[in-house]
Amino acid sequence: MNQIYQRYKGCEWLYILVLLAISLKKKLEYFFFILNSEKGLPKSEDSQWYLNYAHSLLTDFKLGLHMNDLLYMGYNLILAVLIGLFKEEQIVVFIQAVTTASCVILVYLITLRLFNRITAIVASYFYATSWHITVWSMYILSDSLFMNLVLLNVFLLLKTLENNNKVMGSLFLASSLLMLVFRPTGVLTLVFIFIYIVLNVKREQPIHFLKRHRYKFVCALLVVFTTLGFLVWADKFNPLLTSLQYNAKLVLYNIYAKGWIYDNPSDHDYFYRPDYRIDMLGSLILSFLIHNWEHVLVLYGRRALAFIGWWVWKTDVQSVAGVIKLFRDILPSLLFLLGTYAAIRNQIFRKTSIVWLVIASIFLFCMVLFMDSMYRYKLPALPFICIICGYGVERWIGIILYFFNKLEGKLLQWNRNKHS
């Protein structure tokens, strides 16, 4: 057995195949279970909107200029293509489930490049068996595929920085452009990913690159500004700006003003009397935030706490069962903190900060804009949370082995002294 282990311990594809099998089993078992149940595949109101839009695109292929038309354009087009090719919704969900399960490969490869093999195995196992990732891969929504796209984007970025591969760099740029129009979260996440690039690329590299391709950049900027100028002159941006203002008003008056932590009322909301005056530069958003800043900060604090998980509102330390449940619920957070502390202590935080930056972008989006009580909007951060928790487990194993070796050494020394 030891010979077999020594021979194959360096074969990464063996670990990947086992983890892929676990991930596929978890996703497909649940897919066929709900497919054959009385209710069938789950749907939400947003699912029906996406399906209607996809069918509309297949009928007349007319792209609108409102916020949902432009900021979800990437997902809308992909869904329309899938519906056009396969017709049946369950086939689309099956493809989505298989794609999400297969992204365990990306989790493994990203973690292996940033940390080590043990962390990669543990993180990939967490991803493969995550209940939330499995559940949301069964909905016709943008969240699951967006999570896959973010993983692909991060993987391509790491490959590009690793060996300066032009092909990988081109694919990274293509995936970045798709993220911008896949869903609104993509814009914020991409900003944080570029922060990682700034932190980890030598200053001379981008300057040299810009100098070498300065004429191309000047031409590209001229085309972009000319196009934008034409669109502004032709009032083509009015639908987008109007829809953005309308949605901002909905968020402020339906969520902020009511003190909702989630997108629906709950027993843990923060109730206050909002000030609706609009007297700051004629801006509804600016006026509301300035006049109600103390209450908004309290609301942000509660939403930040809620991001950890629904269990924070249901802690019970009055019974043994409650304490055990609390420990089980808080364990991922403890592993996350341990992994974060270890990365800083071992001086690898800068190299691995892409993981924390992606989580930070999703956290900021959820805290400021939308947080679902089923944690749908948190989904793109889950693979990266799995990675940090995996590193926490790896460090915990290291701590246990360290103390075990120390104890073993003391026992051996005691045994020698006894028989000397």
Secondary structure, 3 states (H helix, E strand, C coil): CHHHHHHHCCCHHHHHHHHHHHHHHHHHHHHHHHHCCCCCCCCCHHHHHHHHHHHHHHHHCCCCCCHHHHHCHHHHHHHHHHHHHHCCHHHHHHHHHHHHHHCHHHHHHHHHHHCCHHHHHHHHHHHHHCHHHHHHCCCCCHHHHHHHHHHHHHHHHHHHHHHCCHHHHHHHHHHHHHHHCCCCHHHHHHHHHHHHHHHHCCCHHHHHHHHHCHHHHHHHHHHHHHHHHHHHHCCCCHHHHHHHHHHHHHHHHHHHCCCCCCCCCCCCCCCCCCCCCCCCCCCHHHHHHHHCHHHHHHHHHHHHHHCCCHHHHCCCCCCHHHHHHHHHHHHHHHHHHHHHHHHHHCCCHHHHHHHHHHHHHHHHHHHHCCCCCCCCCCHHHHHHHHHHHHHHHHHHHHHHHHHHHHHHHHHHHHHHHHHC
